[in-house]
Amino acid sequence: MWITDAAVSVEGAGIAAAPAPTRRGRGIAAGALGWVRDRLATTPGRLVLISILVVVGAVVFGAIALGAEQSRERAATAARLQTERLLVQAKNLYTALSDANATVATGLLSGGVETAANRNRYVNDLAHASVALSNLTQEAGTAGNAQAALRTIAGQLPTYSGLIETARANNRLGFPIGAAYLRQAALRMTSPSNPEGMLPAADQLYRVEAERLNDNYRTGTATSALVTFAAASAVALILLLLAQWYVARISRRILNVPMVVATVAVAGVSVWGIVGLVNAQNALSSAQRNGSDPVEVLSAATVLLSRAQGDLSLAIVSRGTDTADANDFDVVKRVFERPGGLLAEISALARRTGTTAAAQKFQTDYPAYQAKAQTVADREGSGDLKGAIGLAPQASAISERLSLDLAEQIDAAQGRFMRAAAHATSAFGGLGFAIPLITALAAVLALVGLRQRINEYR
């Protein structure tokens, strides 16, 4: 053979070598396609390919089914054991802080030393706020807005209580500056314009936990997980049935016992999973509709009621110089009484949950509170501070009764939530363990059944 100089030159070698990687890649692909064509040309080869498809299908089915089940179970468990409980803790924190503010203002209205009942209620409110704050600090997560709100409350609570004690000491001695200290404490507690106000921070915590709970509900009740699980089950069963049809056709045997058992196992775990997902979805929806939704509405009513009572007391303490609290009192009143407001929501939820007796009691007491509170506000507005101070404890007593009514309804709603959420998590009992186990068993049985047919050709 004649070899030219160009063929052995560096340039020539480079030109000749350049396509090598492409040819190598094409060679691998061509080799794989050739291997598949070779297998498809013979019955044992086709059985080998079917074995591979069945195993891959089983693995994919197991991964998808387990992922769908785990996402639902995590959402239901988080809603039951964490987010709903933290939502209640956030509500307790806000209510305790707001009630402490209203209680101390009411107790110091008339000057001198407040009653022992008022003093004990204020101390208990601060204790409950501290417990709720501690629980939230430990479990509220790492969200930046939640952590900032927790730091605000933790930093301001000692300052607030110190101002209250100073106000109490001056009030006991008959010094009018006690009212100024009380207003300063209230400003640290309530002012939405104060970036370090405790109630706005507590409200932020409540919103964070409410959003987390709603996220859990969306994940736990989304139909996508159910559809994905059902689709994966259908594909796995179709592969097994097609494999059995082919084996029956070439072997002239109706049944392949290991493959039949594998199909029954996959069908069984599929039905179990679909029923479990549906039951969990229904239970979690019930937990939301009959449990946490009423808890959120009733908690909002509790918070606003305490806020209204605090506004009323602080307006009197300010001796006619405070218009912000009086205006806020009117805002709270509108939130309750407007069409579709909290009163309407409470009634609608009571009809949904079959608790109309408790709601009717609140609907009866609320107008009595508003009438008494309006009388107090009118007297304060007209300059009759003595008359307003004399009637304020009556309004406070009705407000406390309303708060107790709401607390009973919240407890009942939490009970409904816990029962439904427990049912939602129990619907998954053992499924997370059964899916990978049965999937692996089905894959092994299918391989055994196919291997029996492959061995017949040797």
C-alpha positions in Angstrom: 0.0 0.0 0.0 1.3 3.5 -0.9 1.3 5.9 2.1 1.6 9.6 1.3 3.6 12.0 3.3 0.5 14.0 4.2 -1.1 10.9 5.8 1.7 10.5 8.3 2.2 14.2 9.0 1.1 15.9 12.2 -1.5 17.8 10.4 -2.8 14.7 8.8 -2.9 12.8 12.0 -4.8 15.6 13.6 -7.4 15.7 10.9 -7.8 12.0 11.0 -8.1 11.8 14.8 -10.7 14.6 15.3 -13.8 12.6 14.5 -12.8 9.8 16.9 -14.9 10.9 20.0 -17.9 11.3 17.8 -17.5 7.9 16.3 -16.9 6.5 19.9 -20.1 8.1 21.2 -22.0 6.9 18.2 -20.5 3.5 18.6 -21.8 3.2 22.2 -25.3 4.3 21.1 -25.2 2.0 18.1 -24.0 -0.8 20.3 -26.8 -0.3 22.8 -29.4 -0.2 20.0 -27.8 -3.3 18.5 -28.0 -5.1 21.8 -31.7 -4.2 22.1 -32.3 -5.3 18.5 -30.6 -8.6 19.1 -32.7 -9.2 22.2 -35.9 -8.3 20.3 -35.0 -10.8 17.7 -35.4 -13.8 20.1 -38.0 -14.8 22.6 -35.5 -15.1 25.6 -34.1 -11.7 24.7 -37.6 -10.2 24.7 -38.2 -11.8 28.1 -35.0 -10.2 29.4 -36.1 -6.8 28.2 -39.5 -7.3 29.8 -37.8 -8.2 33.0 -35.8 -4.9 32.9 -39.0 -2.9 32.2 -40.9 -4.6 35.0 -38.1 -3.9 37.5 -37.7 -0.3 36.4 -41.5 0.2 36.5 -41.6 -1.2 40.0 -38.9 1.1 41.2 -40.5 4.1 39.6 -43.9 3.2 41.0 -42.4 2.7 44.5 -40.6 6.0 44.4 -43.6 8.0 43.1 -46.1 6.3 45.4 -43.9 6.7 48.5 -43.2 10.4 47.7 -46.9 11.1 47.3 -47.7 9.3 50.6 -44.9 11.0 52.5 -45.7 14.5 51.4 -49.3 14.0 52.5 -48.3 12.4 55.8 -45.8 15.1 56.6 -48.4 17.9 55.9 -51.0 16.2 58.1 -48.6 15.5 60.9 -47.2 19.0 60.8 -50.7 20.5 60.9 -51.7 18.3 63.8 -48.6 18.5 66.0 -47.0 21.8 65.1 -48.5 24.6 63.1 -52.0 24.5 64.5 -50.6 24.3 68.0 -48.3 27.2 67.3 -51.1 29.2 65.8 -53.0 28.8 69.1 -49.8 29.8 71.0 -49.6 32.9 68.9 -53.2 33.7 69.6 -52.6 33.1 73.3 -49.6 35.4 73.3 -51.6 38.2 71.6 -54.6 37.7 73.8 -52.6 37.6 77.0 -50.7 40.8 76.1 -53.8 42.6 75.0 -55.8 41.5 78.1 -52.9 42.5 80.4 -53.0 46.0 78.9 -56.8 46.3 79.2 -56.8 44.9 82.7 -54.1 47.1 84.1 -55.7 50.2 82.5 -59.1 49.3 84.0 -57.6 48.6 87.4 -55.8 51.9 87.6 -58.7 54.1 86.3 -60.0 55.2 89.7 -56.6 55.9 91.3 -55.2 54.3 94.4 -54.5 50.6 94.5 -56.4 48.3 92.0 -58.4 45.4 93.3 -56.7 42.0 94.0 -58.7 40.4 91.2 -57.4 42.9 88.7 -53.8 42.5 90.0 -54.0 38.7 89.8 -55.5 38.8 86.3 -52.7 41.1 85.1 -50.0 38.9 86.6 -51.5 35.8 85.2 -51.7 37.4 81.7 -48.0 38.2 81.8 -47.2 34.7 82.9 -49.3 33.2 80.1 -47.6 35.6 77.6 -44.2 34.5 78.8 -45.1 30.8 78.4 -46.5 31.3 74.9 -43.4 33.4 74.0 -41.1 30.7 75.2 -43.0 28.0 73.2 -43.0 30.1 70.1 -39.3 30.9 70.4 -38.4 27.2 70.6 -40.6 26.0 67.8 -41.7 28.9 65.5 -39.0 28.1 62.9 -36.3 30.3 61.3 -38.5 32.7 59.2 -37.0 36.1 59.4 -40.2 38.0 60.2 -41.1 35.5 62.9 -37.7 35.8 64.6 -37.8 39.6 64.4 -41.2 39.6 66.0 -40.1 37.3 68.8 -37.1 39.4 69.5 -39.3 42.5 69.6 -41.6 41.0 72.2 -38.9 39.5 74.3 -37.1 42.9 74.4 -40.1 45.0 75.1 -41.9 42.9 77.6 -39.6 43.7 80.6 -39.7 47.4 79.7 -43.5 47.3 79.5 -43.9 45.6 82.9 -41.4 48.1 84.4 -43.4 51.1 83.1 -46.6 49.5 84.5 -45.0 49.1 88.0 -43.9 52.7 87.9 -47.4 53.8 86.9 -48.8 51.7 89.7 -46.4 53.2 92.3 -47.2 56.7 91.3 -50.9 55.9 91.2 -50.8 54.5 94.7 -49.2 57.7 95.9 -51.8 59.9 94.1 -49.3 61.4 91.6 -51.0 62.1 88.3 -47.9 61.2 86.4 -48.9 57.6 86.8 -51.3 58.0 83.9 -48.4 59.2 81.7 -46.3 56.1 82.5 -49.4 54.0 81.8 -49.8 55.7 78.4 -46.1 55.1 77.7 -46.5 51.4 78.5 -49.6 51.2 76.3 -47.7 52.8 73.4 -45.0 50.1 73.6 -47.8 47.6 73.6 -50.3 48.7 71.0 -49.1 51.4 68.6 -49.1 50.1 65.0 -46.8 53.0 64.1 -44.3 51.9 66.8 -41.8 49.5 65.0 -41.2 47.8 68.4 -44.9 47.5 69.4 -45.6 44.1 71.0 -49.1 43.6 69.7 -48.2 44.3 66.1 -45.3 41.9 66.5 -47.6 39.3 68.1 -50.0 39.8 65.2 -47.1 39.2 62.8 -46.4 35.9 64.6 -50.0 34.9 64.2 -50.0 35.6 60.5 -46.8 33.6 60.0 -48.3 30.6 61.8 -51.6 30.9 60.0 -49.7 30.9 56.6 -47.7 27.9 57.6 -50.9 26.0 58.6 -52.6 27.0 55.3 -49.5 25.7 53.5 -49.9 22.4 55.3 -53.6 22.2 54.3 -52.8 23.0 50.7 -50.2 20.2 50.6 -52.3 17.8 52.5 -55.5 18.2 50.4 -54.0 18.8 47.0 -55.3 16.4 44.4 -52.0 16.3 42.6 -50.6 13.7 45.0 -53.6 11.5 44.6 -53.5 11.8 40.8 -49.8 11.0 40.7 -50.2 8.0 43.0 -53.1 6.7 40.9 -51.2 7.2 37.6 -48.1 5.4 38.9 -50.2 2.5 40.1 -51.9 2.3 36.7 -48.7 2.2 34.8 -47.2 -0.4 37.1 -50.2 -2.7 36.8 -50.4 -2.2 33.0 -46.7 -3.3 32.7 -47.3 -6.4 34.8 -50.5 -7.3 32.9 -48.8 -6.8 29.5 -45.9 -8.9 30.7 -48.2 -11.7 31.8 -50.1 -11.5 28.5 -46.9 -11.9 26.5 -45.7 -14.8 28.7 -49.1 -16.5 28.4 -49.0 -16.1 24.6 -45.6 -17.6 24.1 -45.7 -20.3 26.7 -49.4 -21.3 26.1 -49.9 -21.2 29.9 -52.7 -19.2 31.3 -51.1 -18.2 34.6 -47.6 -17.4 35.9 -48.1 -17.8 39.6 -45.3 -15.5 40.8 -46.3 -12.7 38.4 -50.0 -13.1 39.4 -49.0 -12.7 43.0 -46.8 -9.7 42.1 -49.8 -8.1 40.3 -52.1 -8.7 43.2 -49.6 -7.2 45.6 -49.2 -4.1 43.6 -53.0 -3.8 43.1 -53.5 -4.3 46.8 -51.0 -1.6 47.9 -52.4 0.7 45.2 -55.9 0.4 46.5 -54.7 0.8 50.1 -52.7 3.9 49.2 -55.6 5.5 47.2 -58.1 4.9 50.0 -55.6 6.2 52.6 -54.9 9.3 50.6 -58.6 10.0 50.0 -59.5 9.4 53.7 -56.6 11.6 54.8 -57.6 14.4 52.4 -61.2 14.3 53.6 -60.2 14.2 57.3 -57.8 17.1 56.9 -60.4 19.1 55.0 -62.8 18.4 57.9 -60.1 19.5 60.4 -59.8 22.8 58.5 -63.5 23.5 58.0 -64.7 22.4 61.4 -61.6 23.0 63.5 -58.9 25.5 62.6 -61.2 27.8 60.6 -63.4 28.4 63.6 -60.3 28.7 65.8 -58.9 31.4 63.6 -62.2 33.4 63.5 -63.0 33.0 67.2 -59.4 33.9 68.1 -59.7 37.0 66.0 -62.9 37.9 67.8 -61.1 37.3 71.2 -58.2 39.5 70.2 -60.4 42.4 68.9 -62.7 42.2 71.9 -59.7 42.6 74.2 -58.3 45.3 72.0 -61.7 47.2 72.2 -61.7 47.0 76.0 -58.1 48.2 76.2 -59.0 51.1 73.9 -62.0 52.0 76.1 -59.9 52.0 79.3 -57.0 53.9 77.9 -59.3 56.6 76.4 -60.6 57.2 80.0 -57.1 57.1 81.5 -56.0 59.8 79.0 -58.7 62.2 80.4 -60.0 63.3 77.0 -56.6 63.9 75.4 -56.5 60.6 73.5 -58.4 60.3 70.2 -56.4 57.3 68.7 -57.8 54.7 71.1 -61.4 56.0 70.7 -61.0 55.8 66.9 -59.6 52.3 67.2 -62.5 51.3 69.3 -64.9 52.4 66.5 -62.8 50.5 64.0 -63.1 47.3 66.0 -66.8 47.8 66.4 -67.2 48.1 62.6 -65.1 44.9 62.1 -67.6 43.0 64.3 -70.8 44.5 63.0 -70.4 45.2 59.3 -72.2 42.9 56.8 -70.1 39.8 56.5 -68.1 40.8 59.6 -67.0 38.7 62.6 -70.5 38.4 64.0 -71.8 37.0 60.7 -68.7 34.7 60.4 -69.2 33.3 63.9 -72.9 32.6 63.1 -72.0 30.9 59.8 -69.3 28.7 61.4 -71.7 27.8 64.2 -74.3 26.6 61.7 -71.6 24.6 59.9 -70.3 22.9 63.0 -73.6 22.5 64.8 -72.7 24.8 67.7 -75.4 27.3 67.4 -76.2 27.4 71.1 -72.8 28.7 72.0 -72.8 31.2 69.2 -76.3 32.5 70.1 -75.0 33.1 73.6 -72.3 35.3 72.2 -74.7 37.1 69.9 -76.9 37.9 72.9 -74.1 39.2 75.1 -72.2 41.2 72.5 -74.9 43.9 72.0 -75.1 44.3 75.8 -71.3 45.0 75.8 -71.5 47.4 73.0 -74.4 49.3 74.7 -72.5 49.6 77.9 -69.2 50.4 76.2 -70.9 53.1 74.1 -72.4 54.7 77.3 -68.9 54.7 78.9 -67.4 56.3 75.7 -70.2 58.9 75.5 -69.7 60.0 79.1 -65.9 60.2 78.6 -66.4 62.2 75.5 -68.8 64.6 77.2 -66.3 65.2 80.0 -68.1 63.0 82.6 -65.0 61.1 83.6 -66.4 60.1 87.0 -69.4 58.6 85.4 -67.3 56.8 82.8 -65.0 55.5 85.4 -67.9 54.2 87.4 -69.4 52.3 84.5 -66.1 51.0 83.1 -66.0 47.9 85.4 -69.4 46.9 84.2 -68.3 47.0 80.6 -65.1 45.1 81.6 -67.2 42.4 83.3 -69.3 41.8 80.2 -66.2 41.8 78.0 -64.7 39.1 80.3 -67.9 37.0 80.0 -67.7 37.3 76.2 -64.0 36.2 76.3 -65.0 33.2 78.3 -67.7 32.3 75.8 -65.2 32.6 73.0 -62.6 30.5 74.9 -65.2 27.7 75.3 -66.0 27.8 71.6 -62.2 27.8 70.8 -61.7 24.7 73.0 -64.5 22.9 71.3 -63.2 23.8 67.9 -59.7 22.6 68.8 -61.2 19.3 70.0 -62.8 18.9 66.6 -59.6 19.7 64.9 -57.5 17.2 66.9 -60.0 14.4 66.3 -60.1 15.0 62.5 -56.3 15.6 62.3 -55.7 12.4 64.2 -57.9 10.5 61.7 -56.0 12.1 58.9 -52.6 10.8 60.2 -54.0 7.4 61.1 -55.1 6.9 57.5 -51.5 6.5 56.6 -50.8 3.9 59.2 -48.2 1.4 57.9 -48.5 2.7 54.3 -45.0 4.3 54.3 -43.5 0.9 55.3 -45.7 -1.2 53.1 -45.1 0.6 49.8 -41.3 0.0 49.5 -41.7 -3.5 51.0 -44.5 -4.7 48.7 -42.9 -3.0 45.7 -39.7 -4.8 46.2 -41.5 -8.1 46.8 -43.5 -7.6 43.6 -40.4 -6.9 41.6 -38.7 -10.1 42.9 -41.8 -12.2 42.2 -42.0 -10.8 38.7 -38.4 -11.6 38.0 -38.8 -15.1 39.4 -41.8 -15.7 37.1 -40.0 -14.4 34.0 -36.8 -16.2 34.9 -38.8 -19.5 34.8 -39.8 -18.8 31.2 -36.3 -17.7 30.2 -34.7 -20.9 31.6 -37.0 -23.0 29.4 -35.1 -21.8 26.4 -31.7 -22.9 27.6 
